[in-house]
Amino acid sequence: MPARRRNRTLSLLVASALAAGLGSAAIAVTGCGSSQATAEGHDATTHAATSTVPEVVSAESNRQDAVAPAYRPAKVQRVVLDMLEKNMEIAPGRVVKVWTFGDRVPGPVLRVRVGDTVEVTIRNKGTIQHSIDFHAARIAPDKAFRNVDPGESLTYSFEATTPGVFMYHCGTAPVVHHIANGMYGMIIVEPEGGLPPVKQEFAFVQSEFYVSDTPGQPADNTKLMANEPDVVAFNGYAAQYKDHPIRVRRGEPVRAFVLAAGPNTWSAFHVVGTIFDRAWIDGIHPENLSIGNQTLNLSASQGAVAEFRLDQEGVYPFVTHDFTNATKGAVGLFATTHAKVAAGGGH
């Protein structure tokens, strides 16, 4: 579908929805449920002239499952991440070259608990230097977050001390380019003893893409520095959960882990037709507990946990309430078990 038509469709979807609503073991390193980064157990772009014949570039789809991975008990949580370069489709007809942690963008959702030791190994299989910066770590960055040359690897460890939803990303200069090209992900740090169990947990990483006019190229530097993204997405693919709504059970608690990865834009995460019963921004701590939020306002790199329920059978859009970016792809649908959803995700 052409971008202009797709944006009009998303705009109408969100507008109509709002109107209706107002009436030692290894971590399972699966990116939001499906990315296949290896977990070894215990162990400046210029605009190209527009061609009259679109260039065809082979690419994988970057669609991902939104189910959050379960916690896997282990005192030492070992994670191995391969840093790759590949062409990915991040919206229909939009192909970009990304730099990855694992095989998708964002990288895998990691889940640990306070008191666990996180042992991280990165293996640079790309062509330029990379690194990994964990916002959940209390560690000297000049030692742990240092650059790794192509063909080399690095291992370091840190203790998880603070519960919350945190970002990890490549910290190699210029950082904005490495994040814009795909090198980021979420780490969930549970409190000691874990979180209260719920049957439905989802992870959403919001980020943006600056698409070159030439398919298969990295982020367009002019658009990036002007903060003019072409695509804004949850979990790396525009509107994927509008096209394939997420099924939830009516009346049962839902927990969402949310991260605004940026690199530039913020997230105003909102579920149409409900209110967040409980929410924590950044650290999961009693003093951070917030009751009755309508929207989670997260600047770039901030994370949150939100718990809510859908009281009636139906279809509930979720968006960034910055609607410029919602129309660029940061929109999806929750649908209760017995709700009818029209083909293509409309209702």
C-alpha positions as CSV (number, residue, x, y, z in Angstrom):
1,M,0.0,0.0,0.0
2,P,1.4,3.5,-0.8
3,A,2.7,5.4,2.2
4,R,0.2,8.2,1.7
5,R,-2.8,5.9,1.6
6,R,-1.5,3.8,4.5
7,N,-1.1,7.0,6.7
8,R,-4.7,8.1,5.8
9,T,-5.9,4.6,6.7
10,L,-4.1,4.7,10.1
11,S,-5.4,8.2,10.8
12,L,-9.0,7.1,10.1
13,L,-8.6,4.0,12.2
14,V,-7.3,5.9,15.2
15,A,-9.8,8.7,14.9
16,S,-12.8,6.4,14.6
17,A,-11.5,4.3,17.5
18,L,-11.1,7.3,19.8
19,A,-14.6,8.5,18.9
20,A,-16.0,5.1,19.8
21,G,-13.9,5.0,23.0
22,L,-15.2,8.4,24.1
23,G,-18.7,7.1,23.5
24,S,23.0,-20.4,35.8
25,A,20.7,-20.8,32.9
26,A,20.6,-18.6,29.9
27,I,18.0,-15.9,29.4
28,A,15.5,-16.7,26.7
29,V,16.8,-14.1,24.3
30,T,13.7,-13.8,22.1
31,G,13.0,-10.4,20.8
32,C,9.5,-9.6,22.1
33,G,8.8,-13.3,21.8
34,S,10.3,-14.3,18.4
35,S,13.8,-12.8,17.8
36,Q,16.4,-15.6,17.5
37,A,19.5,-14.0,19.1
38,T,21.8,-16.7,20.4
39,A,21.5,-17.6,24.1
40,E,24.4,-19.9,24.9
41,G,23.1,-21.5,28.0
42,H,25.2,-21.4,30.9
43,D,27.5,-19.9,29.2
44,A,25.8,10.0,6.8
45,T,23.5,8.9,4.2
46,T,22.6,11.1,1.2
47,H,19.4,11.1,-0.7
48,A,19.6,9.1,-3.9
49,A,17.8,10.3,-7.0
50,T,14.3,8.8,-7.2
51,S,14.1,6.2,-9.9
52,T,11.1,5.6,-12.1
53,V,11.6,1.9,-11.5
54,P,11.7,1.0,-7.8
55,E,14.8,-0.9,-6.9
56,V,14.0,-4.4,-5.5
57,V,16.1,-5.3,-2.5
58,S,15.9,-8.7,-0.8
59,A,14.9,-8.3,2.8
60,E,13.5,-10.2,5.8
61,S,10.3,-9.1,7.5
62,N,11.0,-7.5,10.9
63,R,7.6,-8.5,12.4
64,Q,7.8,-9.7,15.9
65,D,5.6,-11.4,18.6
66,A,4.7,-9.0,21.4
67,V,4.5,-11.7,24.2
68,A,7.0,-10.9,26.9
69,P,9.4,-13.7,27.7
70,A,9.0,-15.4,31.1
71,Y,11.7,-15.2,33.8
72,R,14.0,-18.1,33.9
73,P,15.5,-18.6,37.3
74,A,19.4,-18.5,37.5
75,K,21.8,-16.8,39.7
76,V,24.0,-16.0,36.6
77,Q,22.0,-15.0,33.6
78,R,24.3,-15.5,30.5
79,V,23.4,-13.6,27.3
80,V,25.2,-13.9,24.0
81,L,24.3,-11.3,21.3
82,D,25.6,-11.3,17.8
83,M,25.9,-7.8,16.2
84,L,24.9,-8.2,12.5
85,E,24.1,-6.1,9.4
86,K,21.1,-7.0,7.3
87,N,18.3,-5.7,5.2
88,M,14.9,-5.6,6.9
89,E,11.4,-4.6,5.9
90,I,10.1,-2.3,8.6
91,A,6.8,-1.3,6.9
92,P,5.2,-2.5,3.7
93,G,7.6,-1.5,0.9
94,R,10.1,0.1,3.3
95,V,13.4,-1.7,3.3
96,V,16.4,-0.5,5.4
97,K,19.8,-1.8,6.3
98,V,19.9,-2.3,10.0
99,W,22.6,-3.1,12.6
100,T,21.3,-5.5,15.1
101,F,21.6,-7.3,18.4
102,G,20.5,-10.7,17.3
103,D,18.4,-11.1,14.1
104,R,15.7,-8.5,14.6
105,V,15.2,-4.9,15.6
106,P,14.7,-4.2,18.5
107,G,17.1,-6.8,20.0
108,P,15.7,-9.5,22.3
109,V,13.8,-8.7,25.4
110,L,15.9,-9.8,28.4
111,R,14.4,-10.6,31.8
112,V,16.3,-10.9,35.1
113,R,15.7,-10.3,38.8
114,V,17.3,-8.1,41.4
115,G,20.3,-10.0,42.7
116,D,21.0,-11.9,39.5
117,T,24.4,-11.5,37.8
118,V,24.0,-10.6,34.2
119,E,26.9,-11.9,32.1
120,V,26.8,-10.3,28.6
121,T,28.9,-11.4,25.6
122,I,28.7,-9.4,22.4
123,R,30.2,-10.7,19.1
124,N,30.8,-8.1,16.4
125,K,30.0,-9.8,13.1
126,G,29.6,-6.5,11.3
127,T,32.0,-4.1,9.5
128,I,32.3,-1.3,12.0
129,Q,32.9,-0.9,15.7
130,H,30.0,-1.5,18.1
131,S,29.4,-1.7,21.9
132,I,26.6,-2.3,24.4
133,D,25.4,0.1,27.1
134,F,23.0,-1.3,29.7
135,H,20.9,1.3,31.5
136,A,20.2,-1.3,34.2
137,A,23.9,-1.6,35.2
138,R,25.9,0.2,37.8
139,I,29.3,-0.2,36.2
140,A,32.2,1.8,34.8
141,P,31.3,2.5,31.2
142,D,34.8,3.1,30.0
143,K,35.6,-0.5,30.9
144,A,32.3,-2.3,30.1
145,F,30.7,-0.2,27.4
146,R,33.9,0.0,25.3
147,N,34.0,-0.4,21.5
148,V,34.5,-3.9,19.9
149,D,36.2,-4.1,16.6
150,P,34.7,-6.3,13.7
151,G,35.5,-9.9,14.3
152,E,36.1,-9.4,18.0
153,S,34.0,-10.1,21.1
154,L,33.6,-8.7,24.6
155,T,32.2,-10.2,27.9
156,Y,31.4,-8.4,31.1
157,S,29.1,-8.8,34.0
158,F,27.0,-6.7,36.3
159,E,24.6,-7.3,39.1
160,A,21.0,-6.3,38.7
161,T,20.2,-4.0,41.6
162,T,17.2,-1.9,40.6
163,P,13.9,-3.3,39.4
164,G,12.3,-1.6,36.4
165,V,12.2,-1.5,32.6
166,F,15.5,-0.3,31.1
167,M,17.0,0.2,27.7
168,Y,20.2,-1.3,26.3
169,H,21.8,0.1,23.2
170,C,25.0,0.5,21.3
171,G,27.0,3.4,22.8
172,T,29.6,3.8,20.0
173,A,29.9,7.3,18.6
174,P,27.9,8.8,17.1
175,V,25.4,7.1,19.3
176,V,22.4,8.5,17.5
177,H,23.4,6.7,14.3
178,H,23.8,3.3,16.0
179,I,20.4,3.6,17.7
180,A,18.7,4.9,14.6
181,N,20.1,1.9,12.7
182,G,18.6,-0.6,15.1
183,M,20.9,-1.3,18.0
184,Y,18.6,-1.2,21.0
185,G,16.4,-3.4,23.2
186,M,14.7,-3.8,26.5
187,I,15.8,-5.4,29.7
188,I,13.2,-6.1,32.4
189,V,14.5,-6.3,36.0
190,E,12.0,-7.9,38.3
191,P,12.1,-7.2,42.1
192,E,13.5,-9.8,44.4
193,G,10.9,-12.6,44.5
194,G,9.4,-11.6,41.2
195,L,6.3,-9.8,40.0
196,P,2.8,-11.0,40.9
197,P,1.8,-13.5,38.3
198,V,-0.6,-12.5,35.5
199,K,-1.5,-14.7,32.5
200,Q,-1.0,-12.0,29.9
201,E,2.2,-10.0,29.5
202,F,3.4,-8.0,26.5
203,A,6.5,-6.0,25.7
204,F,6.4,-2.9,23.4
205,V,9.5,-1.1,22.3
206,Q,8.7,2.1,20.4
207,S,11.3,3.5,18.0
208,E,11.6,5.4,14.7
209,F,13.2,4.8,11.4
210,Y,14.6,7.4,9.0
211,V,14.3,5.7,5.6
212,S,16.7,6.5,2.7
213,D,15.2,7.1,-0.7
214,T,17.4,4.2,-1.8
215,P,16.1,0.8,-0.5
216,G,18.5,-1.2,1.6
217,Q,20.5,1.8,2.9
218,P,21.1,2.8,6.6
219,A,19.2,5.7,8.2
220,D,19.1,8.9,6.2
221,N,21.3,11.3,8.1
222,T,19.5,14.5,7.0
223,K,16.1,13.2,8.2
224,L,17.7,11.8,11.4
225,M,19.3,15.1,12.4
226,A,16.1,17.0,11.6
227,N,14.1,14.5,13.6
228,E,11.8,13.7,10.7
229,P,11.1,9.9,10.8
230,D,9.3,8.1,8.1
231,V,8.2,5.2,10.2
232,V,7.4,5.0,14.0
233,A,6.7,1.5,15.2
234,F,6.1,-0.8,18.1
235,N,8.6,-3.7,18.0
236,G,10.2,-2.8,14.7
237,Y,7.4,-3.0,12.2
238,A,4.8,-0.3,11.5
239,A,1.2,-1.1,12.5
240,Q,1.9,-4.8,12.7
241,Y,-0.6,-5.3,15.6
242,K,-3.3,-3.4,13.7
243,D,-3.0,-5.9,10.9
244,H,-2.7,-8.8,13.4
245,P,-4.5,-7.7,16.6
246,I,-3.3,-9.1,20.0
247,R,-5.9,-11.3,21.7
248,V,-6.5,-10.8,25.4
249,R,-9.1,-12.2,27.8
250,R,-11.9,-9.8,28.8
251,G,-11.7,-8.7,32.4
252,E,-8.3,-10.3,33.2
253,P,-5.3,-8.3,34.2
254,V,-2.9,-7.4,31.4
255,R,0.7,-6.3,32.1
256,A,2.6,-4.2,29.5
257,F,6.3,-3.5,29.6
258,V,6.9,-0.3,27.5
259,L,10.1,1.3,26.3
260,A,10.7,4.5,24.4
261,A,13.9,3.7,22.5
262,G,14.0,6.8,20.4
263,P,16.6,7.8,19.4
264,N,14.7,11.1,19.2
265,T,11.0,10.7,19.7
266,W,9.1,10.2,22.9
267,S,6.1,7.8,23.6
268,A,2.7,8.8,25.0
269,F,1.5,5.2,25.4
270,H,-2.3,5.0,25.6
271,V,-4.8,2.2,25.4
272,V,-8.1,3.5,24.1
273,G,-11.1,2.4,26.1
274,T,-9.4,1.7,29.4
275,I,-7.4,3.2,32.2
276,F,-4.1,1.9,33.7
277,D,-4.9,0.5,37.1
278,R,-1.3,0.6,38.2
279,A,1.9,1.9,36.5
280,W,5.5,2.4,37.3
281,I,7.8,4.6,35.2
282,D,11.5,3.5,35.3
283,G,12.0,1.9,38.7
284,I,9.4,-0.6,40.0
285,H,9.3,0.9,43.5
286,P,6.4,1.8,45.8
287,E,7.3,5.5,45.6
288,N,7.0,5.3,41.8
289,L,3.6,3.6,41.8
290,S,0.9,5.6,40.0
291,I,-2.8,4.9,40.0
292,G,-5.3,5.7,37.2
293,N,-3.0,6.9,34.5
294,Q,-4.6,7.5,31.1
295,T,-1.2,7.8,29.3
296,L,2.4,6.9,30.0
297,N,4.6,9.8,29.0
298,L,8.1,8.4,28.3
299,S,11.0,10.4,26.9
300,A,13.6,8.6,24.8
301,S,15.2,5.8,26.9
302,Q,12.5,5.7,29.6
303,G,10.6,2.5,30.4
304,A,7.5,1.7,32.3
305,V,5.2,-1.1,33.5
306,A,1.5,-0.8,33.2
307,E,-1.3,-3.1,34.4
308,F,-4.9,-2.8,33.1
309,R,-7.9,-4.8,32.0
310,L,-10.5,-4.6,29.2
311,D,-13.9,-4.7,30.8
312,Q,-16.1,-5.4,27.8
313,E,-15.8,-7.6,24.7
314,G,-14.4,-5.5,21.9
315,V,-11.4,-4.0,20.0
316,Y,-9.2,-1.6,21.9
317,P,-6.6,0.4,19.9
318,F,-3.2,1.3,21.6
319,V,-1.2,4.2,20.3
320,T,1.3,6.8,21.1
321,H,-1.0,9.8,21.8
322,D,1.5,11.9,19.7
323,F,-0.7,11.3,16.7
324,T,1.8,12.5,14.2
325,N,3.8,9.4,15.1
326,A,0.7,7.2,15.5
327,T,-0.1,7.8,11.8
328,K,3.5,6.8,10.9
329,G,2.9,3.3,12.4
330,A,2.9,3.5,16.2
331,V,-0.6,2.0,16.5
332,G,-2.0,-1.5,17.3
333,L,-5.1,-3.3,18.5
334,F,-6.0,-5.4,21.4
335,A,-9.0,-7.6,20.7
336,T,-10.8,-9.6,23.4
337,T,-11.3,-13.3,22.9
338,H,-14.8,-13.1,21.4
339,A,-14.5,-9.7,19.6
340,K,-15.0,-9.7,15.9
341,V,-12.2,-8.0,13.9
342,A,-12.6,-7.0,10.3
343,A,-10.1,-8.2,7.7
344,G,-6.9,-6.1,7.9
345,G,-7.5,-5.2,11.6
346,G,-10.3,-2.7,11.2
347,H,-13.5,-2.8,13.2
